[in-house]
Amino acid sequence: MLISTSRKPSQKTRKFCKTLARTTGSTSVNRGKMNMRELLLKALEVDEVNLAIVNEIKGNPSKITFYSNKGEVLLVLLISVSMTNNEKLNIAPSQLKIVSGFEELNVLSDILDMDIVERAEDNFIVISQHKDLVAKINFVNKFGEKLDFQINVKKILEAAHD
């Protein structure tokens, strides 16, 4: 997946995109003046199938829109994030699996090209329902430690259904 930002992103949004790319084995690019068509072409150029655009409100990542390589919207999430500045991730994206307790976000397995499993010992993404949010997305590294990188899903605006 190619990850990019809205135009003129804050430093926090750029850092979020880079961290998300590193943890999922995706590619992150600075958008600059690229339009949607140019971003989709860039995704094909770097052999990525899908595209994610991160928008912000008041300098903080607030929405992720996932697109197919044909420009079709696959999923739109209103989010907030929590992450530390200098944490070593120690995660192997090539071995990453998804442990999902929230069926509506299982579409992420197709978008990220990762298997959904019942349980995983290390290198996995946990999607869980949460009382104050729609869901939480946490990352667990190869040591079984939950990373201080979390995506809080406030609302699902649009989801592709098969």
C-alpha positions in Angstrom: 0.0 0.0 0.0 1.2 3.5 -0.8 0.6 5.9 2.1 0.5 9.7 1.5 -1.0 12.8 3.2 -3.3 15.6 2.3 -1.5 18.7 1.0 0.7 20.7 3.4 0.7 18.1 6.3 2.0 18.8 9.8 5.1 17.1 11.1 2.9 14.8 13.3 0.9 13.6 10.2 4.1 12.9 8.2 5.5 11.0 11.2 2.3 9.0 11.5 2.4 8.1 7.8 6.1 7.0 8.0 5.4 4.9 11.1 2.3 3.3 9.6 4.3 2.5 6.5 7.2 1.0 8.5 4.9 -1.2 10.6 2.8 -2.5 7.7 5.6 -2.9 5.2 4.1 -0.2 3.0 5.6 2.7 1.1 5.2 6.3 2.3 5.6 9.3 0.0 5.4 13.0 0.5 2.5 14.2 -1.5 3.8 17.6 -2.6 1.6 18.9 -5.4 0.6 15.4 -6.7 -3.1 15.1 -7.5 -5.1 11.8 -7.0 -4.2 10.5 -10.5 -0.5 11.1 -9.9 -0.7 9.3 -6.6 -2.4 6.3 -8.1 0.3 6.2 -10.9 3.0 6.5 -8.2 1.5 3.5 -6.4 1.7 1.5 -9.6 5.2 2.7 -10.1 6.4 1.4 -6.7 4.4 -1.9 -7.1 1.8 -1.1 -4.5 -1.8 -2.2 -5.0 -3.7 0.2 -2.8 -3.4 3.8 -1.7 -4.1 5.4 1.7 -4.5 9.2 2.1 -4.2 10.6 5.6 -6.0 13.8 6.3 -5.6 16.0 9.4 -7.4 18.5 11.6 -5.4 21.0 13.6 -2.2 19.2 12.7 -3.3 15.8 13.9 -4.1 12.8 11.7 -7.9 12.6 11.6 -9.0 10.5 8.6 -7.6 7.7 6.5 -9.2 7.0 3.1 -8.1 3.7 1.5 -8.4 3.5 -2.3 -7.9 0.6 -4.8 -5.4 1.1 -7.6 -8.4 2.1 -9.8 -9.3 5.0 -7.5 -12.3 3.3 -5.9 -12.9 4.1 -2.2 -12.4 0.9 -0.1 -12.7 2.2 3.4 -12.9 5.6 5.2 -12.0 5.9 8.9 -12.2 8.8 11.2 -9.3 8.3 13.6 -7.1 9.7 16.3 -3.6 8.4 17.0 -1.3 7.9 19.9 2.4 7.3 19.4 5.7 8.1 21.1 8.5 9.9 19.4 11.5 7.6 19.5 10.3 4.1 20.0 12.1 1.2 18.3 9.4 -0.8 16.6 11.0 -4.2 16.4 8.3 -5.4 14.1 8.6 -7.6 11.0 6.0 -6.5 8.5 6.5 -9.5 6.3 5.3 -11.8 9.1 2.5 -9.5 10.2 -1.0 -11.1 10.7 -4.3 -9.5 11.9 -6.2 -10.7 14.9 -9.6 -9.1 14.6 -12.4 -8.9 17.1 -14.3 -6.4 15.0 -15.7 -7.8 11.8 -16.4 -4.5 10.1 -12.7 -3.8 9.8 -11.8 -7.2 8.5 -11.6 -5.5 5.1 -8.2 -4.3 6.3 -6.8 -7.8 5.7 -7.5 -7.4 1.9 -6.3 -3.8 1.8 -3.0 -4.6 3.7 -2.7 -8.1 2.1 -2.4 -9.8 5.5 -4.1 -12.9 6.8 -6.6 -12.8 9.6 -5.9 -15.4 12.3 -7.5 -16.4 15.6 -4.4 -16.0 17.6 -0.8 -14.9 17.0 2.3 -15.0 19.1 4.2 -12.1 17.7 4.2 -9.6 14.9 0.5 -8.9 14.6 -2.1 -6.2 14.5 -5.0 -6.4 17.0 -8.3 -4.9 16.0 -10.7 -4.7 19.0 -13.9 -3.0 19.9 -13.7 -0.4 22.5 -16.4 1.2 24.7 -15.5 4.9 23.9 -14.6 4.3 20.3 -15.7 2.1 17.4 -12.4 0.2 17.5 -8.7 0.3 18.5 -5.9 -0.9 16.2 -2.8 -1.9 18.1 0.5 -3.3 16.9 2.4 -6.1 18.7 6.0 -6.7 17.9 8.1 -9.9 17.7 8.8 -9.8 21.5 5.0 -9.9 22.2 5.1 -6.2 23.3 2.3 -3.8 22.4 3.8 -0.8 20.6 3.1 2.7 21.7 1.6 3.2 18.3 -2.2 3.0 18.3 -5.0 4.0 15.9 -8.3 4.9 17.5 -11.2 4.4 15.1 -13.9 7.0 16.0 -16.2 6.2 13.1 -16.4 4.2 9.9 -17.7 6.5 7.2 -17.6 4.1 4.3 -16.6 0.5 3.8 -16.6 -1.6 0.6 -18.8 -4.7 0.9 -18.4 -7.8 -1.2 
